[in-house]
Amino acid sequence: MNPMTPVIPAPAPPRTGPPTSWLPGGPPPPGKVPLFLLPPAGGSTAMYRSAAWRALPAPLAACPVEPPGHGLRMAEGDPLHDIDALVALLDAHLRPPDDAPWAVLGHSLGALTAASWALRAQRAGHPPVALYLSAATPPWLRTDARNLAAADDATLWTRLAALGGIPPRVAASPTARRLLTDVMRADVTAAASWRPDLTTRLTCPVIAVAATGDPAVAPATRHGWNRLTTGAFTPLTLPGGHFYRAGLADLTPVVARTWPR
């Protein structure tokens, strides 16, 4: 698929009720700006449980998102194999109405989802206030997802587990490993097929973060995300590996420092 080929978004499902299943921690308090946090491949809201996310500067409120088939929603069925289909649901159920401000941060696969969501919202005239992309290579530069999607389960698990982020007790459980591998495969398949519609560009600031020692994402590739926006673009590096030094909580100072005031 040519990344410059216009993509017509799928029709969004109607908005219904409070999105409690999408936001296990509940909706943001009144008057707060939600910062939606999207997990990496196989990940869940557990990636964002650190108290650091509850101490973001005003007016932000961290809102970890649980995609279908992940974490607390595994019993609902299989995860989606298509980023645009997931984004249609995110947009329908989570994007604030009435032009209220919002922001989104995604890590790894979550960064691709966040970028797709921001572009869809831009086309609808309600872009986020800021877009944070963590540990992800722009797919028009390079993608390893296609090779991963074609790998057998053992290889897929080995390569993704080597990046860190999987608790030892989960890795030691054959049942948990099987379930998580299925979710990883769905997510990697989604990443392998996603190419953004770059005929639309964002107007909001984009902050792209990479780790100095990430074996999966070369720090220099973070500069490629500047193609997404006509607004401010900030490339940053943090020490550590794919999940930085202390996990995704290491991103909270980045948000505090770069939040557009």
Residue pairs with C-beta under 8 A, 6 or more apart in sequence:
1 193
1 195
2 195
3 139
3 140
3 195
3 196
3 198
4 198
4 199
5 195
5 197
6 197
6 199
7 84
7 195
7 196
7 197
9 84
9 87
9 88
9 120
9 123
10 84
10 85
10 88
11 88
12 88
12 89
12 91
12 92
13 88
13 89
13 92
13 93
14 92
15 92
15 93
15 97
16 93
18 27
19 27
19 93
19 94
20 26
21 66
21 72
21 73
21 76
22 65
22 66
22 90
22 93
22 94
23 63
23 64
23 65
23 66
23 94
24 45
24 64
24 66
24 71
24 72
25 45
25 63
25 64
27 34
27 63
28 34
28 61
28 63
29 61
31 59
32 58
32 59
32 60
32 61
33 59
33 60
33 61
33 100
33 101
33 102
33 103
33 129
34 60
34 61
34 63
34 94
34 96
34 102
34 103
35 56
35 60
35 61
35 62
35 63
35 102
35 103
35 104
35 105
35 255
36 63
36 65
36 90
36 94
36 102
36 103
36 104
36 105
36 114
37 45
37 47
37 48
37 53
37 62
37 63
37 64
37 65
37 104
37 105
37 106
37 110
37 248
38 65
38 67
38 104
38 105
38 106
38 107
38 110
38 111
38 113
38 114
39 45
39 47
39 48
39 64
39 65
39 67
39 70
39 71
39 106
39 107
39 109
39 110
40 47
40 107
40 108
40 109
40 110
40 135
40 165
40 187
41 108
41 109
41 160
41 183
41 184
41 187
41 188
41 191
42 70
42 160
42 166
42 180
42 181
42 183
42 184
42 187
43 70
43 71
43 107
43 108
43 109
43 110
43 165
44 66
44 70
44 71
44 72
45 64
45 65
45 66
45 71
45 72
46 71
47 64
47 107
47 165
47 247
47 248
48 62
48 64
48 248
49 64
50 247
50 248
50 249
50 252
52 249
52 252
53 62
53 64
53 249
53 252
54 62
55 252
56 62
56 252
56 255
56 256
57 256
57 259
60 103
60 255
60 259
63 94
65 90
65 94
66 72
66 73
67 73
67 79
67 80
67 86
68 76
68 77
68 79
68 80
68 86
68 89
69 76
69 77
69 78
69 79
69 80
69 183
69 186
70 79
70 183
74 179
74 183
78 182
78 186
79 183
79 186
79 187
80 86
80 89
80 186
80 190
81 186
81 189
81 190
82 190
82 193
82 194
83 112
83 113
83 116
83 190
83 191
83 193
83 194
84 116
84 194
86 113
86 190
87 113
87 116
87 117
87 120
88 120
90 113
90 117
91 117
91 120
91 121
91 124
95 102
95 117
95 121
95 126
96 102
99 126
101 128
101 129
102 128
102 129
103 128
103 129
103 130
103 131
103 132
104 114
104 117
104 118
104 128
104 131
104 132
105 114
105 131
105 132
105 133
105 134
105 251
105 255
106 112
106 113
106 114
106 115
106 132
106 133
106 134
106 136
107 134
107 135
107 136
107 248
107 251
108 134
108 135
108 136
108 216
108 242
109 136
109 187
109 188
109 190
109 191
110 134
111 133
111 134
111 135
111 136
112 136
112 139
112 191
112 194
114 131
114 132
114 133
115 131
115 133
115 196
115 225
115 228
116 194
116 196
118 127
118 128
118 131
118 202
118 204
118 228
119 196
119 197
119 200
119 202
119 228
121 127
121 128
122 200
122 201
122 202
122 203
122 204
123 200
127 202
127 203
127 204
128 204
129 204
129 260
130 204
130 205
130 206
130 207
130 258
130 259
130 260
131 202
131 204
131 205
131 206
131 207
131 228
131 229
132 207
132 209
132 251
132 254
132 255
132 258
133 206
133 207
133 208
133 209
133 222
133 225
134 208
134 209
134 210
134 248
134 251
135 209
135 210
135 211
135 214
135 216
135 217
135 242
135 243
136 217
137 143
137 217
137 218
137 221
137 224
138 221
138 224
138 225
138 227
139 145
139 191
139 194
139 195
139 196
140 195
140 196
140 198
140 224
140 227
141 221
141 224
142 221
143 191
143 192
144 216
145 188
145 189
145 191
145 192
146 192
148 156
148 159
148 160
148 188
148 192
149 185
149 188
149 189
149 191
149 192
151 159
153 181
153 185
156 181
156 184
156 185
156 188
157 177
157 180
157 181
157 184
160 166
160 184
160 188
161 171
162 215
163 215
163 216
163 241
163 242
163 243
164 241
164 242
164 243
165 242
165 243
165 247
166 180
170 176
170 177
170 180
171 177
196 228
198 227
198 228
201 227
201 228
201 229
201 230
202 228
202 229
202 230
202 231
203 229
203 230
203 231
204 229
204 231
204 260
205 229
205 231
205 232
205 233
205 234
205 258
205 260
206 225
206 226
206 228
206 229
206 231
206 232
206 233
206 234
207 233
207 234
207 236
207 254
207 258
208 222
208 223
208 225
208 226
208 233
208 234
208 235
208 236
209 222
209 235
209 236
209 237
209 238
209 251
209 254
210 217
210 218
210 219
210 221
210 222
210 235
210 236
210 237
210 238
211 217
211 219
211 237
211 238
211 239
211 240
211 241
211 242
211 244
212 219
212 237
212 238
212 239
212 240
213 239
213 240
213 241
214 240
214 241
214 242
215 241
215 242
216 242
217 242
219 237
222 235
222 236
222 237
223 235
225 233
225 235
226 233
226 235
232 260
234 258
236 254
236 258
238 244
238 245
238 250
238 251
238 254
239 245
240 246
240 250
244 250
244 251
